Amino acid sequence: MGYLNPNDMRLQFSHIFFSLGALFAVSGGVSAQESWSLGACIEYAKEYNLDIQKGRNGLLLAEVDEQQSELAFLPSLNLNGGYYWNFGLTIDPITNTRQPGSRQTLGTTASSNWVLLNGGRNLYQLQQARMNSMASLYQLQELSNNVFLNIASSYLQILVNVQLLEVAKGQLDASTQSLKRTEILFENGALSKDNYLQSVAQVSSDQGNVTSAQNAVVLSKLMLYQMLQLEEDFESFQIVTPEVDLTASAMSGYHSEGLVEDAVGKQPGVKLADANVNRAKYGVKLAQSGRYPSLSFSAQLNSNYVQGLPYFTDYVSLTTYTLVENPLTGSIEQVPSTINVPDPASAEKYTITNQLQDNWNQFLGVGVQIPIFNAGQTHSAVQRAKIQLDNATIDALQTEVNVRQTMERAYLDAKGALALYEASQASAKASELALGNAQLNFDTGVISAFDLSLSKNQYLAAKSREIQSKFDYLFKVKVLEFYLFNQITL
């Protein structure tokens, strides 16, 4: 069946889980004892599917990058510090003189840097990060659509196999009833042994068909069960069989040009490609920002501590004399000078708190960086960004063409599926009438059991084609409806 191949029918429908769920409108959560509707299967996959969970993590990462880009406009603030043990000849960080012996020191720094201008780099990085978030969102929608489409295909395959099983069981019941009549006729001598054995063989063949159909149902259910990765017991896993009404007027007006144009712009694949184009545009501006000067503001606050440094509360005045030669008389004269020196009697312990408070120093500065030549790195980055923009534009055009072509194929597929369904309906009705006539002829002895079995096999094949074409058309037309309207009504 055409709808069983996701690669042929992957139309990238936004929020397909909602619309396909409406097809079999059964709402709410599902317990282990209840049957699963298609909407419940899709809602479960939306929450627990591993690929979708990974896609959501990708969106969260993009949002983190966007938040980081927003914070890049704020100044940075850092605190640094260290406690050190020095041995031998060291330099006193306060007096800046060489001091012998061991000592312990502490240094602290608070620094801040704020980029005021950088050619718009921060702005373009933020815009690019926002485009990345949008692209991740559309990528998640596209991934989810593919998962939900596969679930819908598996779900419909179960419905097909269930109906084929019902046909096989009905055929077995009819063969069993026919065998009973044949056995009575054979025992009364009104029917040959050859016809009787043909009836027995037909029952055995129909029993084999029932077994094959049962296996197909189990395997298709297992495929959906494994796709959902359910924790409940497989034996209790059942799905809802919906009532559907297919009419030939279902696709009326679905091929209008305005409807097509509106549908193309709604697809997450197209939106993803457009977001990539915008991201590439900001990538070009980001690369070009490397050609412009940058202006930054810096500030620092420093202090330090030296172990064992004395602290004096009083100072005494000392007069010293310097011998200076008088240039006029040539005599040596004493020139007095007064200095204040610490009073040793007033020495106190210079605590770490007092030293840090007394040794504060501040720094403010503005820095400018003007790019002149960097071995062509900026020029190469701009050229690469322009090429990436050109590729993104080509990808966007190609994506739009692919979506438009896919929609055209989807319409023609649905139209062809409808014609096939109508033809298979007529064929099944004709085969049913032929089987009834053959059964009547067999009961009256006009035809053999072999001819009757041929008629039964033809009816079974026609009925199987009718069921398969029915759900093939159902899937294709409902997906086409969602593609065009983003909703499905029955």
NORZIZI-V959046 format. One record per residue. N is the residue number from 1. PHI is phi in whole degrees, 0 to 359 (999 if undefined). PSI is psi in whole degrees, 0 to 359 (999 if undefined). Layout:
BEGIN
[[N/PHI/PSI] [N/PHI/PSI]]
END
This chain:
BEGIN
[[1/999/143] [2/298/325] [3/280/359] [4/273/356] [5/254/99] [6/298/332] [7/292/334] [8/276/330] [9/247/17] [10/279/97] [11/260/0] [12/59/59] [13/268/129] [14/291/129] [15/54/46] [16/293/339] [17/297/325] [18/290/314] [19/287/317] [20/293/330] [21/296/325] [22/293/338] [23/299/323] [24/241/36] [25/337/81] [26/229/117] [27/257/174] [28/87/173] [29/286/166] [30/235/126] [31/267/176] [32/293/337] [33/267/346] [34/265/158] [35/280/151] [36/266/125] [37/275/166] [38/297/321] [39/298/321] [40/292/321] [41/298/317] [42/290/319] [43/297/323] [44/294/315] [45/296/324] [46/301/327] [47/269/323] [48/243/351] [49/297/133] [50/292/321] [51/295/320] [52/291/321] [53/299/319] [54/294/322] [55/296/321] [56/295/324] [57/296/323] [58/298/322] [59/294/319] [60/297/321] [61/297/319] [62/296/323] [63/292/324] [64/297/317] [65/297/322] [66/295/318] [67/296/322] [68/296/322] [69/294/326] [70/293/320] [71/287/346] [72/294/343] [73/284/344] [74/270/155] [75/288/154] [76/272/154] [77/218/125] [78/226/144] [79/244/128] [80/232/148] [81/193/161] [82/196/148] [83/246/129] [84/233/147] [85/248/121] [86/245/140] [87/228/147] [88/81/207] [89/282/120] [90/229/167] [91/257/123] [92/293/120] [93/292/346] [94/264/310] [95/272/346] [96/59/34] [97/242/155] [98/286/132] [99/230/130] [100/279/161] [101/96/176] [102/266/153] [103/203/161] [104/243/136] [105/229/158] [106/225/133] [107/233/138] [108/228/145] [109/216/134] [110/243/123] [111/230/153] [112/216/145] [113/222/137] [114/225/116] [115/280/117] [116/271/316] [117/220/137] [118/209/37] [119/74/19] [120/80/15] [121/301/313] [122/298/320] [123/296/315] [124/291/326] [125/295/321] [126/294/314] [127/297/321] [128/294/321] [129/295/323] [130/294/321] [131/294/325] [132/296/321] [133/295/317] [134/295/319] [135/296/321] [136/294/324] [137/295/313] [138/293/326] [139/294/322] [140/295/318] [141/298/319] [142/294/317] [143/297/315] [144/298/319] [145/300/318] [146/295/319] [147/296/314] [148/293/325] [149/294/320] [150/296/321] [151/296/317] [152/298/321] [153/297/315] [154/295/321] [155/297/314] [156/292/329] [157/295/324] [158/297/316] [159/298/320] [160/299/311] [161/294/327] [162/295/317] [163/291/324] [164/296/325] [165/294/320] [166/297/319] [167/296/317] [168/297/320] [169/294/319] [170/298/321] [171/293/323] [172/294/318] [173/299/316] [174/296/320] [175/293/322] [176/295/317] [177/296/321] [178/295/323] [179/295/322] [180/298/316] [181/293/321] [182/296/321] [183/296/319] [184/296/316] [185/296/322] [186/293/318] [187/293/332] [188/271/2] [189/79/11] [190/271/356] [191/219/143] [192/288/160] [193/294/327] [194/299/316] [195/294/324] [196/296/315] [197/294/327] [198/297/321] [199/293/319] [200/299/316] [201/296/324] [202/296/319] [203/298/316] [204/297/320] [205/296/319] [206/293/326] [207/296/321] [208/295/322] [209/296/321] [210/296/317] [211/298/316] [212/297/319] [213/294/321] [214/297/318] [215/297/321] [216/296/320] [217/297/314] [218/297/315] [219/294/319] [220/293/323] [221/294/320] [222/297/322] [223/299/314] [224/292/321] [225/300/315] [226/289/326] [227/296/323] [228/280/342] [229/56/53] [230/282/154] [231/262/343] [232/288/165] [233/294/138] [234/296/326] [235/297/333] [236/268/1] [237/280/116] [238/227/154] [239/242/161] [240/278/135] [241/261/109] [242/278/163] [243/264/124] [244/237/148] [245/231/109] [246/260/129] [247/233/154] [248/291/341] [249/271/10] [250/296/330] [251/257/23] [252/295/123] [253/78/11] [254/282/355] [255/248/18] [256/287/146] [257/295/320] [258/297/323] [259/294/322] [260/294/313] [261/298/319] [262/293/323] [263/289/324] [264/299/316] [265/289/347] [266/270/348] [267/285/137] [268/297/330] [269/296/320] [270/292/317] [271/296/322] [272/297/316] [273/296/319] [274/296/320] [275/296/323] [276/293/325] [277/295/313] [278/297/321] [279/298/319] [280/293/325] [281/298/315] [282/292/333] [283/295/323] [284/295/313] [285/297/324] [286/295/319] [287/292/322] [288/293/336] [289/295/341] [290/291/350] [291/273/350] [292/257/153] [293/293/159] [294/238/146] [295/232/129] [296/224/153] [297/246/134] [298/233/148] [299/212/144] [300/221/150] [301/225/121] [302/234/154] [303/201/163] [304/208/172] [305/215/141] [306/234/127] [307/291/140] [308/82/4] [309/285/124] [310/284/159] [311/229/125] [312/249/135] [313/267/337] [314/234/153] [315/230/150] [316/242/152] [317/267/133] [318/236/138] [319/256/126] [320/243/156] [321/238/137] [322/242/129] [323/281/122] [324/229/135] [325/279/129] [326/283/122] [327/290/342] [328/274/314] [329/261/340] [330/81/3] [331/273/158] [332/268/126] [333/239/153] [334/262/123] [335/252/114] [336/282/152] [337/212/146] [338/248/132] [339/231/153] [340/259/125] [341/237/152] [342/298/144] [343/274/113] [344/305/333] [345/288/341] [346/263/9] [347/297/135] [348/229/167] [349/288/127] [350/271/97] [351/290/162] [352/297/324] [353/294/315] [354/295/320] [355/295/315] [356/298/324] [357/289/323] [358/280/337] [359/259/16] [360/296/140] [361/218/147] [362/240/156] [363/217/132] [364/230/142] [365/199/156] [366/238/128] [367/244/141] [368/235/135] [369/234/122] [370/246/114] [371/287/130] [372/243/306] [373/207/130] [374/225/44] [375/63/29] [376/75/13] [377/295/317] [378/294/316] [379/299/317] [380/295/321] [381/296/321] [382/294/317] [383/296/319] [384/296/319] [385/295/322] [386/293/321] [387/295/319] [388/297/323] [389/296/318] [390/297/318] [391/295/319] [392/296/322] [393/295/318] [394/297/317] [395/298/322] [396/295/317] [397/296/318] [398/294/321] [399/297/317] [400/296/319] [401/296/318] [402/296/318] [403/295/317] [404/297/317] [405/293/322] [406/297/320] [407/293/323] [408/297/316] [409/295/322] [410/297/320] [411/295/314] [412/293/323] [413/297/316] [414/294/321] [415/295/317] [416/293/323] [417/295/324] [418/296/315] [419/298/319] [420/294/322] [421/295/316] [422/296/321] [423/292/320] [424/290/328] [425/298/312] [426/297/321] [427/294/319] [428/294/321] [429/294/318] [430/295/320] [431/294/324] [432/295/318] [433/295/321] [434/295/322] [435/294/317] [436/299/319] [437/293/321] [438/294/321] [439/298/320] [440/295/317] [441/295/323] [442/293/318] [443/297/331] [444/265/2] [445/82/14] [446/284/320] [447/239/166] [448/272/171] [449/295/329] [450/295/315] [451/296/323] [452/296/318] [453/295/324] [454/297/317] [455/296/322] [456/294/317] [457/295/322] [458/295/320] [459/294/317] [460/298/318] [461/294/319] [462/294/319] [463/294/322] [464/296/318] [465/296/322] [466/297/315] [467/295/314] [468/296/317] [469/292/329] [470/298/309] [471/283/334] [472/297/313] [473/294/318] [474/303/311] [475/297/313] [476/292/319] [477/287/324] [478/289/323] [479/294/319] [480/297/320] [481/299/318] [482/293/319] [483/302/323] [484/274/319] [485/246/351] [486/62/23] [487/198/161] [488/227/131] [489/234/144] [490/257/999]]
END
